[in-house]
Amino acid sequence: MTNIGKFIPLVLATFLWGLQPIAVKILLLQYSTATIIFFRSTTMLFFYIILMKLYNVSLLPKLSIKKWSILFLMGLTGTTICSISQYEGLRYAPVFHCVLFGATVPAITACMARLFLKERLSLLQWGGILLSFFGVLFMLTKGAVLQLLTEPFNIGDILFFINELSWSAYIIASRYILKDLSILQVTTLSNFIGIITLIPYILNMGGLNLVIPNMNSLFAYVFVVIFSGVLAMLAWNKGINMVGTKGAVFNNVTPFTGLIFGNLIL
């Protein structure tokens, strides 16, 4: 695969994730956060298992306790914490705020990679991260970046920041485990663990609310399962496996997608 081809899965994943908050906003009109996350995760797991059977991939690989603990961390951060913080945050803040915080991922991931993976970034690379971050802010605010300082932060913004922290942790953890397992195994097992760690949250929220979806909810659910779920997760893990944690910079695609289509659809 060419150097440019290595980036295509990351662009695809982040583009689809830019649309996800819009679909979630639609689903939140009918369903609780716990309900959306549970059914999204379990349906995604169903598709992953089918793919593993088709490609004859082992469902239960032999791993050390350390490797299982890394998978546990990926399930907890990538599925449970990420989903809860983003979906709950969308109850209190607009899609614009959600996608805006996505621009912090490259910087957070770079700091974590330096701390945990001992990866070093040159001054030029740090400059690129900062330039892309402020470039996103400039484009999204139409040049009025300083106005962000006067906008009040709410609980939704705090949850969005937690979402980006947990996603950065997922990226770092994936670098440890993708050396030993296939992309499909990592994605499937971390998703399964995420469902398990989600159970206490579901019980605390009083269970699931089961109602017949309207057409908008049905289309939104199909999108968050197939496109921003199964397809995006597999594409992302494939991209990170090829280019490393530096692929986190592609999260800057997400704000543009979310802003443009958020205005068009919502």
HURADA-V55946 format. One record per backbone hydrogen bond with DSSP energy under -0.5 kcal/mol. CO is the residue of the C=O (numbers start at 0). NH is the residue of the N-H. Records with the same first field share a line. If there is no record, write none. Layout:
BEGIN
CO->NH ; NH
END
This chain:
BEGIN
1->5
3->6 ; 7
4->7 ; 8
6->10
7->11
8->12
9->13
10->14
11->15
12->16
13->17
14->18
15->18 ; 19
16->20
18->21 ; 22
19->23
20->24
21->25
22->26
23->27
25->28
26->29 ; 30
31->35
32->36
33->37
34->38
35->39
36->40
37->41
38->42
39->43
40->44
41->45
42->46
43->47
44->48
45->49
46->50
47->51
48->52
49->53
50->54
51->56
52->55
60->62
63->67
64->68
65->69
66->70
67->71
68->72
69->73
70->74
71->75
72->76
73->77
74->78 ; 79
75->80
76->81
78->82
79->83
80->84
81->85
82->86
83->87
84->88
85->89
87->90 ; 91
88->91 ; 92
93->96 ; 97
94->98
95->99
96->100
97->101
99->102
100->103
101->104
103->107
104->108
105->109
106->110
107->111
108->112
109->113
110->114
111->115 ; 116
112->116 ; 117 ; 118
121->125
122->126
123->127
124->128
125->129
126->130
127->131
128->132
129->133
130->134
131->135
132->136
133->137
134->138
135->139
136->140
137->142
138->141
140->143
142->144
143->146
144->147
145->148
146->149 ; 150
153->156 ; 157
154->158
155->159
156->160
157->161
158->162
159->163
160->164
161->165
162->166
163->167
164->168
165->169
166->170
167->171
168->172
169->173
170->174
171->174 ; 175
172->175 ; 176
173->177
176->179 ; 180
181->185
182->186
183->187
184->188
185->189
186->190
187->191
188->192
189->193
190->194
191->195
192->196
193->197
194->198
195->198
197->201
198->202
199->203
200->204
201->206
202->205
207->209
208->210
213->217
214->218
215->219
216->220
217->221
218->222
219->223
220->224
221->225 ; 226
222->226 ; 227 ; 228
224->229
225->230
226->231
228->232
229->233
230->234
231->235
232->236
233->237
234->238
235->239
236->240
237->241
238->242
239->243
243->246
244->247
245->248
246->249
247->250
248->251
249->252
250->253 ; 254
251->255
252->256
253->257
254->258
255->259
256->260
257->261
258->262
259->263
260->264
261->265
END
